[in-house]
Amino acid sequence: MFDYIRGKLVNKSFPYCTVECNNIGYFLLINQRTFLNLGEINNEIKIYTKLIHKEDNMTLCGFKNREERVIFDILTSVSGIGTKVAFSLLDEFETTELINAVIDENYKLISRTKGVGIKMAQKIVLELKDKLTKIDTRTEIISSKNQNSNISKETITQAQTILQSLGYNQSEYQNALENALKKLEKDDPQELLKNVLEILSIF
């Protein structure tokens, strides 16, 4: 219903905040990372949103960036994971940390999250990895030639695939990926993804 809201932060009291836009106050449920990222009252902020509609109520959730919202959507699509557990996972891990734990199938690391046992962590790895590593065969793989000869095609392909899974199309991430490749000192898929997302978050 809403992609994001840009407006004035008029109230914050964890786990909620209110953002005023065009004389309307939007009351949002947020996780701790988003709360800590809000800044001071009366600041203008941009917050990504997700409307959760249940039979007895509607809740508007807020996220500090688009990637967190995508991961939240994927997490809550897993049977047994609701808003509370999804928020706990997003509080425990930065987006790239959680993605890398899933790609590495490190369910033990994921299980350290409050409310997430070993079996649930294994289920998260199984379902998230499948959704994060779906390859769009129509995408042209950005060549590392003339960018950084130390970076493998596999590393670039993995980054592009995950970026697509997070909702970015090639025209949105291409410049960020190329800039990140120039600065990357070694063939490290995790560092590449982290750097690209940091560049994208600026815009």
Steps between C-alpha positions, in 0.01 A plus 500: 500500500781741594858460378650756734410812696710815502406745769569645843567274796258626765514220755706192583453255783637155429361295330297776333551830325275758334593671175297800383457547127251749346330548838448125546679315780603146411536272803762233429620187674880480470792284606786620716745566215247723328423674829868578560529632145213751533696794632348791690137609526401748224761358262382421149535127441425243232368168622400197294168341590310173498128475576404181681128431475347242731138422574490700823752779433735677260859587586731729306861390548799724431852415382818705466563378145344300219722196554376452857142506377571239234671271752206554737258395225700187425535412869130537573421278201666214691247296698529573872670839464293805584578867540660460842754234395574675170573823688722310745704364209534846347613634838752221548657535154570769247339419165826385342592294808172311486526449123856369533402265784225360277728464195762327719225280652615609846181407684683484834581870474139580411372292793663737750207736438245511780201281414682314221602140566718273291211351303354840415846630406546205262161575346593866456824403324319258271223738394697826490791358305266379229337842470825697518685298238245484221677613184329724247642360175410822320753698702829584335783414733719805563852414398785552742726585206636852534346511848709271718682202357508329841122459519349182360192477281338279766534772764342760270221262397414423863482870586274574202271208581455610861446863399222386265347296783501815712291678239765695308506491122824522304461867413473583872800305624740501205690821585521405867630154415761636259622753759517231769699273268762770445559532874490132596848381599436123487254250360248514786128456414388614845703820493385577146132468592549709814675778306236508225217526754682779683533696175134440413386616844647846434254566219 
